[in-house]
Amino acid sequence: MHLAIHTIRAAVRTALSEDHADDDVTTQWSVPSHVHVEAAMIAKQAGRVAGLPLAEGVYDAIDPSVTVRPAVADGDQVRPGQALAWISGPARSIITGERAALDFVQRMSGIATLTSAFVTAIGNHDVKLLDTRKTAPGLRALDEYAMTCGGGTNHRLDPRAMVLPKENHLAVEVEVTTLAEAYEAMDGQVD
């Protein structure tokens, strides 16, 4: 699975709006506009990486002059202290996007890392680890992408993908208001 550019842009737009990134008063007050820096995104613990395209998307949206150079690829195993990406450009822009970029990479890497642990536990058995649609609203595509970065398999991305009858599709309840309606429901084999 890959992340479509419109999915990345929509998620980034929401994150930056929620964070009021266009009005980072502390950064504007404390960081001179002319300062350029190079920053590193570093893994704090071992795990499987996911979400680097979102980090790039954050900086594309904030300031296209910021350069993000991934040091690893989504799906790679990393160790503590390992660089995930190098980010260079105006300090204000880098600091303004830092929280959203890190939040995406942390959440998605957490999903990929846990998925990888389950895939490892499965071992060489002829079994696939499948995901569900039980994801955070608005983040399904990101969560399911992260799951594939950990070695899992997407089951169905949405209800259009396949027929999958579940208990709520099979159980039938009927509410009646008259005795005649009750007899009609019983004739229809309704519990």
C-alpha positions in Angstrom: 0.0 0.0 0.0 1.2 3.5 -0.7 -0.1 6.9 0.5 -1.8 8.9 -2.1 -0.7 12.6 -2.3 -4.2 13.8 -1.6 -4.4 11.7 1.5 -1.1 13.1 2.8 -2.2 16.7 2.0 -5.6 16.3 3.7 -4.0 14.8 6.8 -1.3 17.5 6.9 -3.9 20.3 6.3 -5.9 19.1 9.3 -2.9 18.7 11.6 -1.6 22.2 10.8 -5.0 23.7 11.2 -5.5 22.0 14.5 -2.1 23.2 15.7 -2.6 26.8 14.4 0.7 26.5 12.8 0.1 29.6 10.8 0.2 31.6 14.0 3.2 30.2 16.0 3.6 33.3 18.2 6.4 31.8 20.4 8.6 30.9 17.4 7.9 34.2 15.7 8.8 36.0 18.9 11.9 34.0 19.8 13.5 32.9 16.5 15.0 35.4 14.1 13.6 35.2 10.6 17.0 35.0 9.0 18.3 31.9 10.9 18.7 28.7 8.8 19.4 25.4 10.5 19.8 21.7 9.8 17.9 19.4 12.2 17.8 15.7 12.6 14.8 13.5 13.4 16.2 10.8 15.6 14.7 7.4 16.8 14.5 7.3 20.6 14.0 3.5 20.6 14.2 0.5 18.4 11.3 0.0 16.0 9.9 0.0 12.5 9.6 3.4 10.8 6.4 4.8 9.1 5.2 8.2 8.3 8.1 9.9 6.7 6.0 11.1 3.7 3.8 12.9 6.2 6.8 14.7 7.7 7.8 15.8 4.2 4.2 16.9 3.6 4.2 19.0 6.7 7.2 21.0 5.6 5.9 21.2 2.0 2.8 22.9 3.4 4.6 25.2 5.8 7.5 26.3 3.7 8.6 24.7 0.4 12.1 25.9 1.0 12.5 23.4 3.8 14.3 20.3 2.6 13.5 16.9 4.1 16.1 14.2 3.3 15.0 10.8 4.7 17.9 8.7 6.1 15.8 5.6 6.1 12.7 4.4 4.3 9.2 3.6 5.7 9.2 0.0 6.8 12.9 0.0 7.8 13.9 -1.3 11.2 15.8 1.3 13.3 17.8 1.4 16.5 17.9 4.0 19.2 19.9 7.1 18.2 19.6 6.4 14.5 18.7 9.4 12.2 15.4 9.0 10.4 15.6 12.2 8.4 17.6 15.4 8.0 15.6 18.6 7.8 17.2 21.9 6.7 15.9 25.4 6.0 14.6 28.4 7.9 14.6 27.7 11.7 11.1 29.2 12.1 9.6 26.9 9.6 11.3 23.8 11.0 10.2 24.6 14.5 6.6 25.4 13.5 6.2 22.1 11.7 8.1 20.0 14.2 5.1 18.9 16.4 2.9 17.8 13.5 5.8 16.0 11.7 6.9 14.2 14.9 3.3 13.3 15.8 2.7 11.6 12.4 6.0 9.7 12.5 5.6 8.7 16.2 2.0 7.4 15.8 2.6 5.6 12.5 5.9 4.1 13.7 4.2 2.9 16.8 1.6 1.1 14.7 4.3 -0.3 12.4 6.5 -1.5 15.3 3.6 -3.3 17.1 2.5 -4.9 13.8 6.1 -6.0 13.2 6.2 -7.7 16.7 3.0 -9.6 15.8 4.3 -10.6 12.4 7.5 -11.9 14.1 5.4 -13.8 16.6 3.6 -15.5 13.8 6.9 -16.7 12.4 7.0 -19.1 9.5 3.4 -20.3 9.9 1.2 -19.9 6.8 -0.8 -17.0 8.4 -1.2 -13.4 7.5 -1.8 -10.6 10.0 -4.8 -8.6 8.7 -5.9 -5.2 9.9 -9.5 -4.0 10.5 -11.3 -0.8 9.8 -11.3 0.0 13.6 -9.0 3.0 13.2 -9.0 6.6 14.5 -11.6 8.5 12.4 -10.0 10.4 9.6 -6.7 8.5 10.0 -7.7 5.1 8.5 -5.4 5.4 5.4 -2.5 6.4 7.6 -3.1 3.7 10.1 -3.5 1.0 7.5 -0.4 2.2 5.6 1.6 2.1 8.9 0.4 -1.5 9.4 1.8 -2.5 6.0 5.1 -0.9 6.9 5.2 -3.3 9.9 4.6 -6.3 7.6 0.9 -6.7 8.0 -1.7 -7.0 5.2 -4.7 -4.8 4.6 -7.9 -6.7 4.8 -10.5 -4.3 3.4 -10.0 -0.5 3.3 -13.7 0.3 3.2 -17.1 -1.5 2.9 -16.9 -1.2 -0.9 -13.9 -3.6 -1.1 -15.8 -6.9 -0.4 -18.9 -8.4 1.0 -18.3 -9.3 4.7 -21.5 -10.2 6.5 -21.2 -9.6 10.3 -23.5 -10.2 13.2 -25.2 -6.8 12.8 -26.0 -7.7 9.1 -27.5 -11.0 10.0 -29.5 -10.2 13.2 -33.0 -8.9 12.5 -35.2 -7.1 15.0 -38.6 -5.9 14.3 -40.6 -3.5 16.4 -44.4 -3.9 16.2 -47.3 -1.8 17.5 -50.2 -4.2 16.9 -50.9 -7.9 17.4 -51.3 -8.3 13.7 -47.8 -6.9 13.1 -46.5 -9.4 15.6 -48.0 -12.3 13.8 -46.7 -11.0 10.5 -43.2 -10.8 12.0 -43.4 -14.3 13.4 -44.5 -15.6 10.0 -41.3 -14.0 8.6 -39.1 -16.0 11.0 -38.0 -13.0 12.9 -36.6 -13.7 16.4 
